[in-house]
Amino acid sequence: MSTATHIDKQIQKTNDFSSVSKYSMCAAGYVDDRFLQHFVAKKVKRAPTINRGYYARMKAIDTVVLDFLNNANECLAASDEAGSSRASFAPLNIIVLGAGYDTLFFRLHDQHSELLERFTARYVEIDYLDVCINKSLMIQDQAEMKEFLYPPVAIDSVDHDGHTVVLESQNYALVGFDMRKTTCFASIFKQLRLDCSAPTLILAEVVLPYIDDSYVTEIFRTMAQVFENALFINYEQVEPTDPYGRFMMQHFERQKTPLLNTHRYPTVNSHLERFLSTGWKATACLSVSEFWSYFLPEEEKLRINALEPFDEHEEFVENLRHYVLALAATGDCFDIIENYRSPLSDQELAKASQRAAAEVSDVAAVPVSDRRQAVNGVVSDDPAPEFGLLGHASTEVKLLKSSGESVHVVVLVGGVPKQHEGKIVCGDGKIVCGDGDGVCGDGDGVCLMHDLGPGMNRIWISSAQLDKTLKRSLVQHAVVPHSTLRNTIFITGGRTSPLAPNLVVYAVEFSLDEVRGVVRFSVKKGPKTALLNSEQGSIRCQALPLADDVDVNMALAVQSLNAELQSSSIDYFHFEMKEDGPTVTQATTDTSYPARFASTALWGPRRVVISGGLRDDLAVSNIFLFDTTSDDWPYLGEMTFPRFGHTSHVYNDHLIVIGGVSTVDRALPDISVFNLVTKTEKHFRMRFPTSASADKDKKEPLVMLFNHTSLLISRNEPKRIVILGGGGNCFSFGTHFNSFSFYVELSAIL
């Protein structure tokens, strides 16, 4: 088998995967499609983020298809009013390129027949011959599909100038054809007797990236020349060079189905130029993230939110941002294009221009070795394994040696760890956990220390070590250091699933084992209680210790609740460490923050800066100050780049924002620094040494800045921000874990 033939076979397999995923989405209640089950041999339940991704894809396309049919009906009605003479039924064409096992033809006749009843519609599906033959057999085997094919039904296996009409009825044709033979399109349309002056919809759903651009250009040009009143819908991948996009591109490379044109047309705007250069007269292109935010009705979003537990919003937005809904039109279809012009207001467009003009400077990001480090500071010569972690919490504790010397240790708690062959590597490559007992190191209550850069060490306590009764990883929780016992932390909030909030407060006490060179810890559980509204589910918790001369261990918790509540609750709570475990007293406030997934940072002992967040499916850029002494909410300003899922710190009146994702931007800076006094801003793009890359070609390492934590280390020089973990579940492309921790020196960004 030649390389080209092998790639073609692999491309055909993407149809099978897509059909299984679409069926999973339909079975979960996202879309009503009773026909898809007949094209799926193996029924698999996909993850919610995959279901949502395929729903967004189908919904975006269906929305435009229905607009096309409504527009055709309106043009017909206008023609009737003008007294134009015509046949009793008007012609209309729908052409689907690379149709695979798509069921749009059957769904339209089943659910929207009223839009087709005034037309002699010709529906043409084109794909590889093998795919068409299989689809034809499946259709003929199911009466509920055959009933929509108007007789006569002809079955043909004869090659006609490079194409084969596998199945044909009066309203439907299935054509086996290699679309790289672009000169054959004219003979196909002639044989099928298509009226080229009729309203014509051409749909290409994630098919053109697999075809060399020279052929795609000819397809665009041919369609623009042949059809007088046409609408072209092209749905495909964009943004291949940012971390998520690189991970996406690597996935298709691994599958032996490389995306051939995505680097040539990397942005939404490049697809506008692509259409205009091939003869189309009007175009409108938007990311699917923009479609979701601006074109999906709110009541539909509420319906989707209620279908299944979901809290992977950063990953979902990143997925939608990496697909484009590209539209082009000729003739009477111009009006449809106008429906999908930029939905932004003049004010929002001005902000977009400001973002585009913002200067982004490079800043060095320094990876740390993460090698095993003993209490005496000796670092192992053995290379450290990759240590990936998502959704964890982190803080710093100070431990004392017998000599009185202090050792500062960064503590990571919980989160979802990266697995190697079914086991979690958390030590020096020889120490593993994941065999059922959840024990890391050489015994329960023992952690190995690892090098985290100058004067820093880190340890990790897995969810199983924290609490063996936890069935799944604890994520999105908060860690608060004890105000006087520097070797003790409290852990609160978070969840093990969107429907299983953590209702327990834990206290963890650490000590050094200088003989064995490890850190020991003991865990005490407080009483189980519905802390801080956590019974409402989908909990993400951030907690900040508040300094108080009288009331020690007072903290402020900011929690993002479920999707129905588009805000974050704000509550005070007080920890107390007793002999039998921690207790907590809660004091609710009468206020909340009007967004979810914002970031909090202390500005002095009793002031909290809250930035960004997600509100009504749009990232916001507001910065507010919550003064805990008065419960006032002064407005501090607005970031240039809206974002959510980020982390933040305040140092010397500067708000330092790290990572996150945006629903509106395609080039979000890694770090932004906002001066809280002067309201000025600086932006930075992190640059890593290529030696830190795991890629064979030594490209810059792939680092995703969400589901991470960060710590401001300012007790010694060089002062720095350490970024720990991060990554996420990237649609059907797999899960990415950042493979190392790193830091950025404050002097380079302030």
N, C-alpha and C positions, 0 to 999 in steps of 0.2 A: 504494500500500500504506500503510495507516495505521501510526502509530507502534507501537500495541499489537500489530498483526499482525507487524510487523518484529521486535519484541522476542521474540514467540513463536517466530519462525523462528530467531532467534539462539539461543534456549534449546534448541531441537531440535538445533542443531549441537553443543551441549555433549555430547549423547549420542554423536555420532560421535567426538569427541575422546576421550571417556572409554573408548569401546569399543576404539579403537586403543591407548590406554595400557594397558588391561587385557590386551589381547592381547600386548603387549610384555612385560608382567609374567609372563604365563603361558608365553610362549616362552622366557623366561629361567629357567624352572623353579620359580617361586615357588608356583604353583597348577596343579593338573591340571584343565584345562578344554578338552576336545576339540571343544566346540561353538562357542566364541567366534570361531574362524577363519571361520565361515560368515557372520558379520555384519560382517566387516572387509574393505573393498575394498583398502585400502592398508596394508600391513604395515610398520610403522616400529619401529626399536629405540629405545626411550626411554632417558634417562639413569638410572643406578642409583637416584638419589634419587627419581625419579618411579615407577620400578618398586616400590621399597619402600613409597612412600606408598600406591599402589593396593593393594599386598599387605595393608598394615595395615588398609585400609578393608574389603577383602573378607574378611579373616580375622576382624575384629571382628564383622561382620555374620553370617558363617557360624557363628561360635561361638555366638551367641545363638540363631540359627535351630535349630541342632542341640540346644541346651538346651530349646528350646520343644518339639521333636518328642520328645525323651526324656521330658520332663515329661508330655506327652500320653500316651505309652505307659505311664508309671508310674501315672498316674491310671486308665488303662484296666485295668491289672493289679490295682490296688487295688479297682476296681469288681468285677472278676471274683472276687476273694477274698471280697468281701462278699456274693457271690451275687446281684448285681443282674442283672435280666433286660434284655437289649438285643439289637439286631440283630447279625448275625454280623460286620458291619463298622461301625465308628463313624464319624460324620461329622467332618470337620476342614477348616478353611478357611485358605488363605494368600492375602492380598491385597497386591499390590505396586503402590504409587502411583508414577507416573512411571517405569515399568519400563524404558523404552528397549529396548536390546538385551541386557538382563540375561539370563543363562543359568541362574539358580538352579534353575528348574523342572527343567531337563534334568540338571543336575549332581546334584540330590537323587535323581532316579529312577535315575541311572546309578551313583552311588557310595554312596547311603544308602537303597536301596530297602527294606531291612529295617525302617527306621523308619516306613515308609508302608504296609506290607503289611496292617496291621490296620485301616486306615481307608479310607473312601471320600472321599479328599481332593479338594477343589475348589481349584484354583489359578487366581487371577484377576489378570491384569495390565492396568493402566489407563495410558493415555498419550494424547498427541495422536493424532488419527485418522490423519494421514499416517504417523506413526511406526509405528502398529499395522498399517497396510496393508503397509508395507515389510517389517515383521517377519513378518507372515503369509506373504507370498510366499517369504521366505527359508526359513521352516520347512517349507513345503509342497514346497520344491525339494530338501530334504535328507532322505533316507530314515532316517538315523541319528537325526534329531530326530522325524520323523513316527512312528517306532515307539513313542514314549512317549505318544502321544496315543491314549487309548482311544476306539474308535469309538462312535457315529458322529461324524465331523467335519463340522461345518456351517459354511458361509461365508455371511455375512450382510452386506449393505451398506445395510440399512434403518435409518433414524434412529428410535430409540425414545425419545421424550421427552428428546431432547438427547444421547443416547449411541448408539453403534453397536457391536454385538457382531460384530467383524470375523472372528473364528475361535472356534469352540467345539467341544469334545469333552466326553466324560463327566468328565474330570479337569482340563480346562484351558480357559480362556476369555481372549480378547484383546479388550479393550473400548476403542474410540476415544471419548474423552470429555475435555471441558475441565473440570478439577477445580474451577474457580471457580464452576461451576454446582452448588453443594453440595447443593441440594435434590434432585438427580437420583440421589444415592447410594442412597436407599431403593429406587427403582424398579429400579436395576441389580441390587441384591442379591435383590430379589423375582423379577426375570426369570431370574436365574441359579439360583434355587432354593437359596440358601445357608441352611443351618441356623444361625440366629443364637445358638443355645444351645451350639453346638459349640466346641471350642478353635479360636481364630482368631488368626492372626498377621497384623499389618498392618505393612508395611515401606515406609519412605520414605527413599530413599538420595540425599541431596543433591538434593532436588526442591522441598521446601517453602520454602526461602529465595527462590525465584523467584516465589512467589505472595503477594499482599498478605495481611497478618496477619489481616484480618477473615475471609477465606476459610479460612485455616489453622485459626483458632480454631473455626470452624464444623465443619471436618473432624474435629478432635480431639473436639469435643463429640458429633458424630453417631456416631462410632465407639464412644465410651464408652457411649452410650445404646443402640445397636443390638445390640452383642455382649456377651453375659453373661460369657464367659470368654476375654478377649482380652489379647494382648501387642502393644504398639505399639513398633516400633524406628524411631527417627528419627536419622539421621546427617547432620549439617550443620556449617557453619562457626560459630566463636565467636571471641571476643577481637578485635574489629575495630579497637580504638583504639591498641594498641601498635604499634611500627614494623612488625613483620612483618604484623600484622593490617591496617594501613593499606595496605601494599603489596598484600596479597591483595585488599582491597576495590577498590583502584584497577584491578587486573587485570580484575575483573568489570565495572567501569564501562567500561573500554576495549573489552571484548568486547561491549558493549551488552546485557549480561545482569546488571544490578545485583542485588545481594542485598538484598531489600526488608525483611527482618526482623532482620538480624544485629545492628543497633544497638539494636533493641528487646529482644532476648534475647542480651546480649553475653557472658554467662558460663555456665559449666556449671550453677551453682546456679539461674540464671534459668530454665533449662529444666525444673527440678523444679517450680518455681512455675507455669510455663506449663501443664504437664500437670494439676497439682492443681486449677487454676482452671477446667479444662474437664471435670471430672467423673471423672477417673481416680483410683483409690483408692490406688494404690501406685506409686512411681516410684524409679528409680535412674539417676543420670547420672554419667558420668565422661569425662574427656578421653581421647582415643585414646592420648595419651602414657602415661596411667595404665594403660590396657588393655595396652599393649605392655610396660610395666615389671612389672605385677603379675599379668596373666592369661595371657600368652603363655608356654608352657613353655620351659624353658631349652634342651632338646634341639632345639626348633623354632628358637630363636634361633641356635643353632650351625649348623643346616642353612641358614638364610637367610644367615648370614655367609659361608658357603662358596660361595654361588652366583656372585657376581661381585665384583670389587674395589670397595671402598666406604670412603670416609673423609670423608663430609660429615655428621658426627654432629650438629653444632650445627643445621644447616639441617633435618635430619630430625626432631629433637626439636621444633623450632619448628613444623614442619608438623603433627606429630601433636598438639601442644598447641593448635592452632587448629581442631580438629574435636572435636565432642562425640558420644558414643554415648549417646543419651537413650532411656530405657526407661520404659514405663508399663504397668500391668496392672489387670485386673479379674478377679474370680472365682478360678478354679483356677490362674490364672497368677501369683498372688502369690509362690509359692515361687521362681519364676525370678528375680524382682526381688531376692530375698535373696542370690542368688549374686553380684550386682554392687553390693552395698553397699560402702561405703568399705573398701578393703583395708588401711588404715593401722592400725597398732597404737596402743594408748593413748598410748605415748610419742611416736609420730609425730604423732598428733592433737594432742597438747600442743604440739609444735613448730610445727605448722601454725597453731595459735591464737596462738602467740608471733609468728609471721611476720605474721599478719593484724593484730596489734596494734602492730607496729613503726612508729615514727614515721619518715616519709621527708620530708626537707626539700628545698626547691628550691636549686639552685646554678647560677650563670650559667656557660654554656659559650660561649666566645668563638671564632667562626670566624676563620681567617686568610685573607688575600687570595690567597696562592699566586701572586702576580704574579711575573713575571721580575724578578730582582734581580742586578745586576752586583756584582762583587767590591768596588767602591767604596761599595756600600750604596745606590746609586740604584735605586729601584723603578720599574718600567715603569708608564706610565699606562694601557696596554692592559688590558682585562679578562682575567682568567685563565680558561682553559677548565676544565671539570670534570676532575678527575684522580682516577679511581677505581682502587683497588688492593686485592687480596685475597691473603691467605696469604703476605705478604712478611715480611721481617725488617728491623729498623732499629737503628741505633746512632748515636753522635755522634763526630765526629773534630774535631781542632783543626789548622788549617792556618795557615801563617805567610806574611805578606806580606814583600816585600823590606824594608820599613821595620821589621820585627820585630813589627808588630802582628799579633795572632792573630785568626783568623776561625773561629767555631764553625759546623760544618755537620752537619745531620742527614742521614744516609745511609740511603736505602731501597734494598733489594736484592731483586731477583726479584719473585715474586708474579704474580698474574693481573691484567693491566690492563684497564680499561674501554676498549672500542673505539668509535670514532665513524666510521660508514660504512666499517668494515673496517680502519681505521687507528687507531693508538694515539697519542693526543695527550699529549705529555710535555713540551712546552715552552711557548711563548707563544701557541699556537694556529696558528702558521705552521710550527712544527717538528713533524714527525710521524715515526713509524716504523711498521713493519708491512708494508713493501713487499717483504719477502723478505731484506733484508740485516741487519735487526735493529739498524740504527744510529740512535741518537738524537742530536739536536744536529747539528753540522756535521761529524762525523767520529767514527770509532771511538775510544773512549777519552776522549770529551768529554761533560761533563754541564752543563746549564744550571742555574743556581741560581735558587731561588724563595723569596719571602718567607714566613716561617713565624712571624711575630709578632716582638715586641721582641727584638732581638739574636740572632735565629735565621734560618737559611737551611736549605733542604733541596735534595737532589739525588736522582735515582733512577737506578740501574743496572738495566737490564732483564736478563732471563735470557739473551737473545741476546748482549748486550754482555759479560756475564760469561763466557759460553762458547758459541761459535757451534755447537758440536756438540750442544747440548741441543735436542731435538726439541719439547719442551713446556716450559711455565713451571716454574721451580724454586719450590716452595712448602714451607712448614712447616720451613724450615731455621733455622739459628742464626748470628748474627754476634757475634764476640768481638773487641773492640779490642785491639791490641798493647799490652802493658804499658808499654813505654818509647817506642816509635815512635808518637806520637799521630796520625800521618797514615796509619796502616796498620791494616787489619782482616783477620780470618780468617773464612771462611765454611765451615760444615760441616753435615753432616746434611741432613735434608729429603728431598724426592723430586720426581720429575716426574710420577709416577702412583703409586697405592697398590702397584703391583707393580714400580716402578722407583725404588728408593732411590738417593739421591745418594751415590756412593762416593768422591768427590773432595773434597779440601780446597783451597780457593782462598785466596790472599792478594791483597789489593788495596791499592795505594799511591796516595795522592791528592796533588795539587799544584795551586796556583793559577796560572792564566794571567791575570796582571793586565792585559796588553795587550788581550786579547779579552774579559776579564771572565767567564771560565768556569772550571770545575774540570776538570782533566785527571786521568786515572787509568790505571794499568797493572795487568794481572791476571797472576798466576803460578799455575799449577796444580801441586799436589802429586801424589805417586804415587797411582794408583787402588788403593784398599784397602777391604775390608769394615769400615769404621770403626764401632765401637760397636754391634755387633749389627745393623747396618743391613741386612744381607742378608735379614732376616726380613720386610721390607716394611712398608707402611703407617706410614712413619716420620713422627713429629713430633718435632722436636728443639728443646730450649732449652739454652742454654749460658751459664754465668756465670763471669766472670773471678775468680780467687781470688788475693788478695794474699799474696805470700810473699817474704820478704827474700832468700831464696836461689834459689828455683826460680821465675823469672818465666815469664809466659805459661802458667801452670797454670790449667786451667778445669775446671768440673764440668758434665757433660752429663746432662740428664734427658730420656729418650726414651720416647715412647709407641709401642709396637710394634703388631703386628696384633691383631685382635679376639679371637683365641684366648687371648692373654696379657693377663689383666685387671690388668696392673700396668705400671709404668714402670721401665725399667732406669736405673741410676745408675752413672756411670763418671767417672773422672778422665782427663784427657788434657793433654799438654803440647805446645805449638806451638813450632816453632823456624823462624826465617826464615833460609834459606840463599841463596846466590847463584843457584842454579838453581831455587829455589821453596821452598814451605813443606814441612816434614816434621811428622809427628805421632807421638807415643808415647802409647800407651793403657795405663791401669792400671785394671782392673775392680775393683769392690767386691763384697762378699758381701751386698749389701742391695739392696732395690728399694722403690719406693713403691706401696702397694696400690691404685692407681687410675690411670686414663689421663686425659690432657688436663687435668692439673692446671697450676697456675701457680707459677713459682719467682721468688724475689726475694732479694737479698743483704741480710743484717742484720749489718753490720760486714764485716770483711775475709774471714772464713772460715766464716760461718754462713749457711745457706740456709733460708729459710722457704718451705715448700711447702703450698699451700692448694687445697682443693676437688678436683675431678676427677670422673670417671665410673667407676663400679664396678657391675658387674652391671646395666647399663642404668639406673642411678639416679645422679643427681648427689649428691655427698657434700659435707659442710661442714667436714671436719676441717682443722685447721692443725697441722702438725708442723714441728719444727726439725731440720735435719740439720747436726750439728756436724762439719765436715770434719776437725777436729783429732783427733777421737776416734771418728768414725763412729757416734756416739750419736743416738738418735731421741726426744728429749723431746717430749711432747704439749703443745701450747700452748693449745689451746682449740677452740671450735667456732663457726663463723660462723652467724648466724641464718638466712641464705639459702644453701642448697646451690647450687653452680653449677660449670660447667666451661667450658673455652674462653675464660676470662677472662685478663686480664693483671694484674700486681700489682707493687707497689714498697713498700719500707720506708723511712720517713723519721721520724727522732726517735722510734723505738720504736712507730710506727704502721704497720700493714699496710694499704695502700691497694689495694683490689680494684676493677677496672674491667671492667664488662660481663660477658660470658659468657651462658650460657643455663642453664635449670633444667628438670628433668623434673617438678618438683612444684609450682612456683610460677607464678602467673599475673600477678604484678606484681613482677618482679625489679628491685630498685633499680639505677640505672646505676652508682653508686659506693657502696661500703661501706668504712668505716674502722674497723679493729679495733685497739684499744690492746693491744699485746702484753704490757704490764706489768699494767694494771688489768683487762684482759679485758672492757672496755666497748666499745660499738659505736655507730656513727652511720651513717645511710644517707641517700643523696642521689639526687634526680631532676634530671637536667640540663635546663636551660631555655635554648633558643636564641632569639636575636632573629628575629622573623618575616622580617626583611629578608634573612636567609640562605636562605630557602626558595625553591625553584625552582617551587613550585606557584603557579598563577595566583591562588588565593584566599589566598595568603600564610599558610597554616597553618604550624605549627612544622615545621622540616625533618625529614625522615625519616632517622633515623640508627640503624643496627643495630650493636650492639657485640659482634660476633664476627668472626673472621678479620681483626682489626685488630692494630696494635701500639701501644704507648704508651711514652713516655720521660719520666723524671723529670728536669727541668731545675732544678737548685738552686744553680748557680754564681753567679747574680745575681738581683736583684729585678726584677719579682715572681717568686718561685719558682712553678713551675707543672708540671703534667702535660700533655703534648701527646699527643693521640690521632690516629693516622694510619691512613687507609684503613678497611676493614671492609665488611661486607655478606656476601652469599652467594647461592647458587643456591636460590631459593625455590620448590621444587617445580615445578609447571607454570605458575606465575605469572610466571616470568622470573627474571633475576639482578639483584639490587640492589647497587649500589656507593654507598657514602657519597660524596657529591659534594664534600666539602671536609674539610680538617683543622681541628682546633680545640684549644683548651686550657682547663683549669680551674685557677684559682689555688689554691695550697696553703692560703693563709690562709683561704679560704672553707670548707674542709672539715676543717681540723684544730682 
